[in-house]
Amino acid sequence: MTSQQDWTQRYTGAVMNTFGTPKLVLIKGQGARVWDADGKEYVDLLGGIAVNALGHAHPALVGAVTEQLQTLGHISNFFASAPQVELAERLCRMVEPSVGAADTKVFFTNSGAEANEAAFKLTRRTGRTHIVATEGAFHGRTMGALALTSKEAYRAPFEPLPGDVTFVPYGDAEALAAAVTDATAAVIIEPVQGEAGVIIPPADYLAQARHITTAHGALLWLDEIQTGIGRTGTWLAFQNDELCDELPAVPDIVTLAKGLAGGIPIGACVATGAAASLLQPGNHGSTFAGNPIAAAAALAVLDTIEKDGLLENVAAISARLTAGLSADARITEVRAAGLLIGVDLVEGLDSAAVVAAALDAGFIINNPTPSRLRFAPPLVLTEADVDAFLAALPAILDAAEGTVTA
């Protein structure tokens, strides 16, 4: 039995079977590369599903966590810490640069689902209960977040879910306008749908959503858990003028997580204007949220993205990767929002078979649907990493052709 097989056997014997048998047991990483328990090397083109913004073992992240742990690790929310305050100020300025912390507030969480749970509770403080969400949406697996997630396979085993949610087609402003009323508390939208296979709406969609919500006194809530923190080449996707027309006003709520601390668990619910004061003492809480270690990690990620010009790297690497992907006739469409890239495969080519063939060849990618691939690599991905994958791609697709996986 190999080391990989041994660890996998131990995993299946001790860990609940919510994810199935793991594809690999990974032991270490460096930059955009990881190694499994048998020593095989892989280029990581998934980044922990858009989490490892700085890749693996980045010295800035390692240093920040190590230094913070030597002073304060956890203090509870009876107290505040300098990293927590500094991070909140940074996120306020990021979401609303014109007013920053004066009119914008943050509630920290431990994950994206928890950030959406906080936002969901915040919307109830409007005195309204109706939420409009979109088909194809993914907002998390907790009960509240799941109520906003459209996929029937995720929802059905846990119904009844929190109610008063209407789903409308994604990217359809007319359908959105028809669903929002004066009884609507909020509209929740992903600027780009990741779980659905990287679906990019019309450029005026978010601006239309802002007009619609404003007209009815509803909150506009953008789930930037996967698209935020530089993933699309700007700090937040709604600020990317290649993806979105300029909003007439900033969103009322922005939820963040994934890449925010580069792999250290954290999430944030950021609210602007009147929405920033809806949650009051006793309305919500979390024991670990905003702890000094996660906050220090997030500050290190933000500093490094800025200092190392990683937003510019996202644009350059995205262009190189998408051009190479588009060159193969077995790929029928490539949709790119920076380093969140979706690929449609020719009919009959099974995405799970492509993922398996890529893994055999030493590359980690993802198949969110049976006919689509998703790439969400670290923002530190290099030209050499891209070129290695593109050189291997024809053979990967050759190996996958004609294969049907269970």
N, C-alpha and C positions, 0 to 999 in steps of 0.2 A: 504494500500500500504506500503510495506517495504521500508526502507531507500534505499536499493539497487534498487528497482523498481523506486523509485522517482528520484534518480540520473540518472538512465538509460533513463527515460523519458525526463528529462531535457537535457541530452546529445543529444538525437536524435532530439530534438527541436532546438538546437543551433549550433551543429557541423556538417560540411559537411559530407555527407554519402560516404566517401571514404573507410572506414574500415568496414562498416556494423555495426550492433548493437554490442556493446562491450559485451564480455563474463561476465565480472565482472567490478564493480567500486571498485578500491582498495583504501584504506584509509591510511594504514601505513605498514611498513616493519621493520624487524630486522634480520640481517644475511641472511639466505636463506629462510626466512619465511615472508609471507605477510598476511594481513587481509583485508577482504572486508567490504563494508559499513554496512553489517549486523553483523559484528564481527566474521565471520567464518575464520578460519586459514587455510593456504595452504603452502605446501613446494614448493618453486619456483625452478623448474628444467629447466627453460627457461632463466632466468636472463635477461629479457628484450631483448631477442634474442642476447645473448652473450655480453651484454653491462655491466651489473652490476657485474663487476669482483670481487668487495669486498662485494657483497651482498647489503643489504639495511641498511642505517643509520650507516655505519661504522664510528667509532669515528675519525679515521685518516682523512677521506674524509670530514666529517662534520667540523672538526677543521680547516683543510686547507682552505676550502671555507669561513668559518666564519672569520678567521684571515685575509685572503686576502681582503675580502669585507670591512673590517674596515680600509683598507689603500687605495687601488686602485681597482675599479671595472671595469672601461672601460676608455681607453685613446685614442683610434683610432690608426691607423697604421702610423700616422705622427710621432709617438713616440714609443719607446720600453719599455718593463718592464723586471725586473730581472727574474720573473718566465718564461716568454716567451723565453728569451735567454737560461736559464738553461734547459728548456725542449727541445729546439731545439738541444742543445749540447748532451743531453742524447739520443735522437732519432738518431742522426748521429752516435754516438758510438754503438748504438744497431744494426743498419742496417749494418754498416761497421766498426767493431771493430778495424781493422788493421790501418785505417787512420782517422777514426772519422770525425770531423768537417772540417779537412783540405781539403777533397775532396768530402764532402757530405753536402747537404743543404736541408732545410725544407721550405715548404710553408704550413702554417696552414689554416685550414678551420673549418667549423662548423658541418660537417657531413661526412659520408663516400661517399655519392653521390657527394658532393662538392669536396672531395679529388680526386675522379676519374675525375671530370670535369677539375680540375686543371691539372691533369696528361694528359688528352686528349689534352688540349691546348698546353701543353709542347711538346707533340709529333709532333704537327703541326710546331713547330719551327725548326724541322729537315729539313724542305723543302719538306717532303713527306706527303702523306695523307692516305695511305693504312694501315688499322689496321686488325690484325688477332685476333679473339676472339674464344671462344669455345661454343659448344652446351651445354645447361644446365647451362650456366653462369648467374649470377645475379650480376650486378654492380651498380644498383641504378635506380631511377625513373625520374630523371631530363632528359632533352632531349638528352644531350650528353651521359650520363651514360646509358640511355635506348637504345641508338643506339648500345651499346656494350653488351646488355642483350638479350639473345636468345629467351626468352619465348614469343610466338606469342600473347598470350592473353594480355600481358603487352604492346606489341609494336603496335599492329594493330590500336587501337583507335587514335594513335598520329602520324602515318606515313603521309608524308615522314619524316624520321629521318635523322640526319647527316649521310652521305653515306660513301662509300669506306670501308666497313667493311665486312670481310669474316669470316664465322663461320666454324669451323672444329670440328670433334668429340673430346671430352675431353679425355685426356690420350693417344691419338694416335699420337706418334711422327712422324710416316711416313706421316700422313695426314698434320701435321703441317709443315713438311719440304716441302711438295708439294705446300703449300699455300703461304709460305714466299718467297718473291722475293727481288731484289735489289731496288724495289720501296716501300717496306714495311717500315713504320715508326716505328711500335711497335707491339709486341705480348703481349696481356693481358691474364693472367692466374690466377685463384685462386688455391693456393697450395692444398686446399681441397674445393670442392664445397659444400657449406652449404645449400643453398636454394633448391638444387636438392635432398637433403636427405642425406648429408654427404657422398659424393663420393670421394674416395681416389685414385689418379692415380698411375700408376707404379712408383716405387721408383726412377727410372732413368729419369722420364719424365721432370722434371725441368732442370736437367743437359743437357738433349738432347735439350730442348728449348734454353738454354744458348748457346750451340754450334751452333744451327741453326741461331739464331738472330745475333750472332757475325759474322758468315760467310757472312751474307748479310748486315751488317752495320745497323741492326735494333735494337731498344731498347727492352729489356726484362722488362716487367712491371708486377709485382706481386701484385694482390689485396689481401692484408692481413687484410682487414677490419674486417672480422669475425674470422680469424685464429690467428691474432696477439695478442700481449700483454699477453703472457702466456697461451693462450687458449689451445694449444696443448702440454703444458709441457715444451716448450722452449719459449724464448721471441718472436720469429717469427717462423712460420711453416717451412720455407725453411731452417732453421738452425736445424731442428729436424731430426737426422740421422735415426730414425725409420720410418719416412715418406718419406724422400728425400735423395738420394745420394748427396754427396757433390757437390756443383756447382763449375765449373772451375773459375767462377768469380761471384761477387755479382750481384744482379739485378741492372738495370739502374734506375728503379723507384719502390718504394714500397708505397702503399697507406694504411693508417691506420685510424681507428675511433673506433666505438663500445666500447670496453673495456678500451680504452686509459684513459678516465677520470672517469670511473666508473658510468656513468649516466649523467654527465655534458656534454653538447654538444661540441664535438671537433672532428676534423679530421686532417690528415696530409698527404701531398704528399712529400715523401722523395726521392731525386734524388742523384745519385752518379756519380763520374767522370765527363765527358764532359756534361752529361745531367743536372748536377747541375747548369750550367750557361745558360741554354737555355732560361729560363724566365728572362726578364730584366725589368727595371722600365717602368711602363705603360702597360705591357703585361697582368697583372692579378691583382685582388685585392679583398678585402672583409672587410666590416666595422667591424664586430665583431670578425673575426678570430684571434686566438692567444691572446685573451683578458686575462688579468691577472688571473681572476677567474678560467677559464677553464684550463689554464696552471698550476696554483697552484694545482688544483684538480688532474691533470694528474701526476704531480710530487709526490703527496701523494699516488696515486695508484701504481706507479712504486716503490717507497720506501717501501710500505707495502708488495707488492709481494715479494720483495727481503728480507726484514727483517723477515717476518713471514714464509718464506720457502714455499710459495704457489705454486711454480713450482713443488716441490716435492709432495705437496698435490694433485695437478692435477693428477700426475701419479698414486698415491695410490688410490685415490677415483675413477678414471677412471677404474682401474683394478677391484675394488670391484663392481662397477655398471655394467660393461660389463659382468662380470662373472654371476651376478644374472639375467641379462636380457637374457643371452644365455641359461639359465637353463629351460626356458619355451618353450615347443615344438611349441607354436603358434607364436614364433619369429623365423624366418627362417635365418636371418643374422643380425649380429651386427658389425658395422664399427665404430671404435673409433680412433679419433685423439685427445688424451687427453680428455678434457671435452667438446668436440664437438663430439656427438655420434649419429649415424644414425641406425635405426632399420627397417628391412623389416618384414612385417606381413604375416602370412599364407594367401593364397588366400581365399577371401570371408570375411576376417576380415577387416572392414572399419576403417581406421585410425581416421577419424573424430569421430566415435563412441567411440573409445578408449580414445581420448582426452576428450570427454564429460564425460565418465565414470570416468576418472582420476580426473577431476575437481570436480565431485560429491563427490569423495573420499578424496578430499583435496590436490590434486597435480596438478601443472601446467606444462604441456608438450605441444608439438607442432606437427602438421602434415603437413609437407611441400608438400606431395603428397598424393593421396588417399590410398596408401598402405605403407607409410613410416611414422615413427615418428622421431622427432629430439629432442635431449637433449643438452642444452647449459647453464648449471647452473652456479651460482657464483663459483669462484675459492675457496671460503671459505666453500663450501659444506662439511658437516661432515659425518662421518661413520653412525652416528645416523640418519641423514636425508636420506641417501641411504638405510639403513636397513628398515626404516619406509616405504619407497616406495616399496621396493622389497617384503616386507611382504604383502602389499596391492595389488601387481600386479596381482596375480591369480584371485582375485575377480574382479578387473578392467577389465581384459580380458574376464572373464565370463559374466560380465554385457554387454560388447560390442559385444559379439558373436551373430551373427544373426541379428544385428541391421544395418539398412541401413539409412544413414542420407541424407537429401536433399543437 
